[in-house]
Amino acid sequence: MADTENEVLDGEMIAMSIIASAGDARSDAFAALAAAKEGNFEEADRLLAEAKEAGVGAHKAQTDLLFAEANGNAPEMNVLLVHAQDHFMTSMLAEELIREIIDLYKLLKK
């Protein structure tokens, strides 16, 4: 990330950071769903916590982009950055839906 307000952020590094963090979050969320399907709700909850933590990294990188844009220091927009944003948003949606599905599994188990 940029060290000063006047430094333009490295768009490729930010994009790869978002993609990696979002990918980890998505993987953890789907692993949580698999654990819940087997009735292992403790493991599902642990994996959901990991998914949330992984998503924080993507969110921080996205926030850095927003602040850079506001300060006139954002990197040039390109397909990689668009892909990273798409990847992040779909991982967030997957995590939200998976949390709801796990809640349904828990209700069915009762």
N, C-alpha and C positions, 0 to 999 in steps of 0.2 A: 504494500500500500504506500501511498505517497507520504513522505516525511514532512513536507511543508505544504502550505496552502497553495503555493505557486507551482508545485510539481505536478505534471500530468500523470495520472495513474497508468500503469501498464495493463491495458485491456486484456491481453492474452492471459496474463497471470491471474487476473481477477476472474476471468471466465473459467479458467481451469480450476480455480479454487471453489467457485460456485458449483461447477459440475461435480467435482469430487465429493464435496460435502453433501450436496443434494443426493448424489448416488448412494452414499453411505446411509443417509436418512431413509431413503426409499427401501434399500435392502433390509435395514433393521426393521422397518415397519412390516414388510412382507414376511420376515422371519417371525415377528410377533404374531401375525395372523396365523401362520402355520402352527405355532405353539398353542395358540388359543383353540384352534381347530382340534388339536389333540387333548384339550382340556387342561393344559399346563398354563394356567393364568398367571402364576408368579413369574414364569419365564417371559410370558407375553408382556407383562407390565414392565419388566426389566428392559426388554428389547424396545418397547415404546419410549422409555426414558432415554435410551441410547439414540433412538431415532430423533427425538426432540433435541438432544444435545448436538448431534451431527448437523441438524438443520440450523443451529445457531451460527455455525461457521459460514454457511451460505448466506444467512441473513445479514451477518456483519459485512461480508464482502459486498452485498447488494446495497447496504446502507452507505458504505464508503463510496460507491458509485453515485448514489443520490447526492451526497454532500459535495463530491467533486463536481458534479453537474451544476449544482447550485452556486459553486464558487468559480465556475467557468474553466475547470481543470479536468473535465472528464475525457477519457480516451475516445477516439473516433469510434462511432458505432459500427459494428461489423456483424457478419453472420455468426461468428463464434459467441459474441456477447448475447445476441438474440437467442441462440441455442441454449446458452447457460441459463438465461432467464426462464426460458420455456421448461428446461429440465428442473429448475428449482420450483417453479409453480406447480408442475405436475407431481413432484415429490411431496409438496405440501398438501395437495389435494388427496393424494393416495393415503398419506398419513392420517388426515382427518377422517376419510371414509373408513379406513382400517380400524381406527379407534371406535367408530360407531358399530362396525361389524363385531368387534371383540366384545363390546357391551352387550350386543344381542346374544353372542355365544354364552356370555355369563348369565344372562337372563334365562336362556334355555337350560343351562346346567342346573339352575335352582329348581 
